[in-house]
């Protein structure tokens, strides 16, 4: 008997398919919980907003799309909603006037500050009883899965086709 979840045995479908199912199940559960917690924003919007802070300089829409593995159009759509809600602003790049750089507004910084402690507690709860070395191994595994998926899509940042 292999791994079993919700009455499904991994041996029935194979470990790889089973794992992809678990990843999707986790993603759906996490997104539903986060959507319920962040009343004024969707989890995707919060995630995009948080990712803006990961860059050493304000990112472009292309930078965000590349990081998140989505199309430029999808990134622009989410970012435009955040702009309309007052959480970020687009500013023309000094060196290349064709590029727009993304910066968080004071409203976004307050939102992040307001939810920081609860977010930290949620992460501790999600990863409770999972040793740091296992989390590190999972991170490396997911980076490899992303790299392999990019190759499958036909390039570093293929289109948004459904697999």
Beta strands, then each sheet from edge to edge (+ up, - down):
strand 1: 4-5
strand 2: 8-9
strand 3: 88-92
strand 4: 100-104
sheet 1: 1+ 2-
sheet 2: 3+ 4-
end
